[in-house]
Amino acid sequence: MQAFSILDLAVVTEGSTPREALHNARDLARRAEQQGYRRFWMAEHHNMSGIASAATSVALGFVAEGTERIRIGAGGVMLPNHAPLVIAEQFGTLATLYPNRVDLGLGRAPGTDGATMQALRRDPRHAADTFPQDVQELLHYFEPVQPGQKVRAVPGAGLQVPVWLLGSSLYSAQLAAAMGLPFAFASHFAPAMLDQALAVYRARFEPSHYLDRPYAMAAINVFAADTDADARRLMTSVEQQFVRLVRGNPGRLQPPVDNPEAIGTPMERAQAQQALAESAVGDPETIRAWLERFIERTQVDELMLSGQIFDHRARCHSFALAAEVLKSMTLSPLVHS
């Protein structure tokens, strides 16, 4: 059985509140835990009224407190927005409270707009330049304290929280390979370089004390329902979201519409379709066929499923259907980190 996980943004839908979004995220994680999902990750985004996971470590603590076994993690923390020590302390605290359940995925994008970058005290010209050094510093804080070490993460030191590198280009694939870390590709919104990034990561991987062989995850969208038509309708909410993003006006997730052709201009729809190319959409049999092709093509060790669906019950049903499909698929057994 393929390892499979969930990426959730605590999406705030039109007419709801961030409080409802966070409670829905925890409810989804509880269900996912029972359905065989391995991880429940949340992502850092700022100044976006449709996403409630900006304070990612706080949101993850709320989810962890409402679950028992599922791994919780960041997918990811945008490290250039923060001092590595602060992130080590935050995730060291989570790992202390929820032992052997915490992952830390790191990205170097801002996760926001230029004005908000300045509000975060991030230098837009140089913030990402020190990303490799910042990752190394963060890893150091999770190692046992060395004699004479003046700065330590408390809690955090010695906990060796698993660190992943995330990316949508070749940069993080190369860095993850050089550092011997697991790698996750954001093909759910930036699919263009997925195959090339996986090839680079595997070809250049250097074994480390974190991993002895490459471990690759790919994020995909899943919109599953009882019929293909119902699933296609669910997807129109995220298509509307992408069109609004292209227009520079992101907001809360909108209800689905019956006619996808009514969403934006033909060019805007084409841009959304390109961004969402790695999406499994349909009833369980359609989903199964799509997943089999994707896994055969990419040979990823783990799938990270995302699905921004307006109605919470429909979202839960979609992830439940996907879990049943994945559990029933006969695939080569893999060693999961």
C-alpha positions in Angstrom: 0.0 0.0 0.0 1.3 3.5 -0.9 1.8 5.9 2.0 -0.6 8.8 1.7 -1.1 12.0 3.6 -3.1 15.2 3.6 -2.0 18.8 3.1 -4.6 21.3 4.5 -4.6 25.1 4.6 -7.5 25.5 7.0 -9.3 27.1 4.2 -11.8 29.8 5.1 -14.9 29.5 2.9 -17.2 32.3 1.9 -19.6 32.9 4.8 -17.5 31.1 7.4 -14.7 32.2 9.9 -11.1 31.3 10.6 -12.4 29.6 13.8 -14.6 27.3 11.8 -11.8 26.6 9.4 -9.5 25.5 12.1 -12.1 23.3 13.8 -12.9 21.8 10.3 -9.2 21.1 9.9 -9.0 19.3 13.2 -12.2 17.3 12.3 -10.6 16.3 9.0 -7.4 15.2 10.8 -9.4 13.0 13.2 -11.2 11.3 10.3 -7.9 11.0 8.4 -6.3 9.3 11.3 -9.0 6.6 11.2 -8.8 6.2 7.4 -5.1 5.4 7.3 -3.6 8.7 6.3 0.0 8.9 7.6 0.5 12.7 8.0 -1.6 15.8 8.3 0.4 18.9 7.2 -0.5 22.6 7.2 1.2 25.4 5.4 2.3 29.0 6.2 0.6 31.7 4.2 0.2 35.3 5.3 -2.3 38.1 4.6 -4.7 35.7 2.8 -8.3 35.9 4.1 -9.0 32.4 2.7 -6.3 30.6 4.7 -6.2 30.3 8.5 -2.9 28.5 9.0 -0.5 31.5 9.0 0.6 30.7 12.6 1.4 27.2 11.5 2.9 25.7 14.7 -0.1 27.0 16.7 -2.6 25.5 14.2 -0.7 22.2 14.3 -0.8 22.1 18.1 -4.6 22.5 17.9 -4.8 19.6 15.4 -2.4 17.4 17.4 -4.4 17.9 20.6 -7.5 16.6 18.9 -5.8 13.5 17.4 -3.8 10.6 18.8 -1.5 9.0 16.2 -1.4 10.8 12.9 1.8 12.7 12.3 1.4 16.4 12.2 3.7 18.8 10.4 4.4 21.9 8.4 4.1 21.7 4.6 5.7 24.1 5.1 7.2 26.8 7.2 8.8 29.5 5.0 12.1 29.5 6.8 13.4 32.9 5.4 10.5 34.5 7.3 12.0 33.4 10.6 15.1 32.9 12.7 16.0 29.2 12.6 16.2 29.2 16.4 12.6 30.3 16.7 11.4 27.5 14.4 13.5 25.0 16.3 11.9 26.1 19.6 8.4 26.0 18.1 8.7 22.5 16.6 10.8 21.3 19.5 7.9 22.3 21.7 5.4 20.4 19.5 7.7 17.3 19.5 8.0 17.5 23.2 4.2 17.6 23.6 3.5 15.0 20.9 6.5 12.7 20.7 7.3 10.9 17.4 4.5 12.7 15.7 6.0 15.9 14.3 7.5 16.7 10.9 9.0 20.0 9.7 8.8 20.8 6.0 10.8 23.9 5.0 10.3 26.2 2.0 12.1 29.4 0.9 9.2 31.3 -0.8 7.6 34.1 1.1 4.1 32.7 1.1 2.7 36.1 0.7 2.9 39.5 -1.1 5.6 42.1 -1.1 4.0 44.5 1.4 3.5 41.6 3.8 7.1 40.5 3.4 8.1 43.9 4.7 5.7 43.6 7.6 7.4 40.2 8.4 10.7 42.1 8.4 11.9 40.0 5.5 14.3 41.6 3.0 12.9 40.7 -0.4 16.3 41.1 -2.1 18.3 38.7 0.1 16.0 36.7 2.4 16.3 33.5 0.4 20.0 33.7 -0.2 21.0 32.1 3.1 18.4 29.3 2.9 21.0 26.5 2.8 22.8 27.9 5.8 19.5 28.5 7.7 18.5 24.9 7.1 21.8 23.7 8.4 21.5 25.9 11.4 18.0 24.6 12.1 19.2 21.0 11.8 22.0 21.7 14.3 19.5 22.9 16.9 17.7 19.5 16.8 21.0 17.6 17.4 22.3 16.8 20.9 23.9 19.8 22.6 27.7 19.8 22.1 30.3 20.9 24.8 30.7 24.6 24.7 27.5 25.2 22.7 26.3 28.6 23.7 22.9 28.7 21.9 20.5 25.8 22.1 16.8 25.3 21.4 14.8 24.6 24.6 12.9 22.5 23.9 14.3 21.1 20.7 17.9 20.1 21.4 18.4 16.4 20.8 14.9 15.7 19.5 16.0 15.3 15.9 12.6 16.4 14.5 12.4 15.0 10.9 13.1 17.9 8.4 11.9 17.9 4.8 12.7 20.3 2.0 9.8 21.5 -0.1 9.9 23.0 -3.5 8.4 23.7 -6.9 11.6 23.9 -8.9 15.0 22.2 -9.1 16.6 24.3 -6.3 15.2 22.4 -3.3 15.5 19.1 -5.1 19.2 19.7 -5.5 19.6 21.0 -1.9 17.6 18.0 -0.4 19.8 15.6 -2.4 23.0 17.3 -1.2 21.9 17.3 2.4 20.5 13.8 2.4 17.0 15.0 3.4 13.5 13.8 2.3 12.0 16.0 -0.5 8.4 17.0 -1.3 7.4 18.6 -4.6 4.4 21.1 -4.8 2.9 19.6 -7.9 -0.6 20.4 -6.7 -0.1 24.0 -7.9 3.2 24.0 -9.8 3.4 20.8 -11.7 5.7 21.8 -14.6 9.0 20.6 -13.2 7.8 17.6 -11.2 9.4 14.8 -13.2 12.7 16.7 -13.7 12.9 17.6 -10.0 12.4 14.0 -9.0 15.0 12.8 -11.4 17.6 15.3 -10.1 16.8 14.5 -6.5 17.3 10.8 -7.0 20.4 11.1 -9.2 22.2 13.4 -6.9 21.1 12.1 -3.5 23.9 11.7 -0.9 23.2 9.3 2.0 23.2 11.0 5.4 22.4 10.1 9.0 18.9 11.3 8.2 18.3 9.0 5.2 20.3 6.3 3.5 18.3 6.5 0.3 16.1 9.2 -1.4 12.6 9.6 -0.2 10.3 11.6 -2.4 6.8 12.9 -1.9 4.6 14.6 -4.5 1.6 16.7 -3.6 -1.5 16.3 -5.8 -5.1 17.5 -5.8 -7.9 15.1 -5.3 -11.6 15.9 -5.9 -13.5 12.6 -5.4 -17.3 12.1 -5.3 -19.9 9.5 -6.0 -20.0 10.5 -9.7 -17.5 12.1 -12.1 -19.9 15.0 -12.6 -20.2 15.7 -8.9 -16.4 15.6 -8.5 -15.9 18.0 -11.4 -18.3 20.4 -9.9 -16.3 20.3 -6.6 -13.2 21.3 -8.4 -14.7 24.6 -9.6 -14.2 26.2 -6.2 -10.4 26.0 -6.5 -10.5 27.0 -10.1 -12.3 30.2 -9.1 -9.6 30.7 -6.4 -6.8 30.4 -9.0 -8.5 32.9 -11.3 -8.8 35.4 -8.4 -5.2 34.8 -7.5 -4.2 35.6 -11.1 -6.2 38.8 -10.9 -4.4 39.8 -7.6 -7.6 39.4 -5.6 -7.5 36.2 -3.6 -10.2 35.8 -1.0 -12.3 33.2 0.7 -13.1 29.9 -1.1 -16.3 30.3 -3.2 -19.1 27.8 -3.6 -18.8 25.5 -6.7 -20.6 26.4 -9.9 -22.4 24.2 -12.4 -20.6 25.6 -15.5 -16.8 25.6 -15.4 -16.7 27.6 -18.6 -18.2 30.6 -16.7 -15.1 30.9 -14.6 -12.9 33.7 -15.9 -11.7 34.3 -19.4 -10.4 31.4 -21.6 -6.8 32.5 -20.9 -7.5 32.5 -17.1 -9.1 29.1 -17.2 -6.1 27.8 -19.2 -3.8 29.1 -16.5 -5.8 27.5 -13.8 -5.9 24.2 -15.7 -2.1 24.3 -16.2 -1.6 24.9 -12.4 -4.0 22.2 -11.5 -2.8 19.6 -14.0 -1.9 17.1 -11.4 -5.4 16.6 -10.1 -7.4 13.4 -9.7 -11.1 14.2 -10.4 -13.9 11.8 -10.5 -15.6 8.8 -8.9 -13.6 6.1 -7.1 -12.8 4.2 -10.3 -11.7 7.3 -12.1 -9.6 8.3 -9.2 -8.0 4.8 -9.1 -7.0 4.9 -12.7 -5.5 8.4 -12.4 -3.5 7.5 -9.3 -2.2 4.3 -10.8 -0.9 6.3 -13.8 0.6 9.0 -11.6 2.4 6.5 -9.3 3.7 4.4 -12.2 5.1 7.6 -13.8 6.6 9.2 -10.8 7.5 6.3 -8.6 7.1 8.5 -5.5 7.4 7.0 -2.1 4.4 8.9 -0.7 1.5 11.0 -1.9 0.4 14.2 -0.3 -3.3 14.8 -1.1 -4.7 18.3 -1.2 -8.3 19.2 -1.8 -9.8 22.7 -1.4 -13.5 21.9 -1.4 -16.2 24.4 -0.3 -18.5 22.1 1.7 -16.8 20.4 4.7 -18.9 17.2 4.4 -18.0 16.9 0.7 -14.3 17.5 1.5 -14.4 14.8 4.2 -16.2 12.4 1.8 -13.6 13.1 -0.9 -10.7 12.3 1.3 -12.5 9.2 2.6 -13.1 7.9 -0.9 -9.5 8.6 -1.9 -8.2 6.7 1.2 -10.3 3.6 0.3 -9.0 3.6 -3.2 -5.4 3.9 -2.0 -5.7 1.2 0.6 -7.1 -1.2 -2.0 -4.4 -0.6 -4.6 -1.8 -3.3 -5.0 1.6 -1.7 -5.1 5.1 -2.5 -4.2 5.7 -2.2 -0.4 7.9 0.7 0.5 9.8 1.7 3.6 8.3 4.9 4.9 10.1 7.6 6.9 
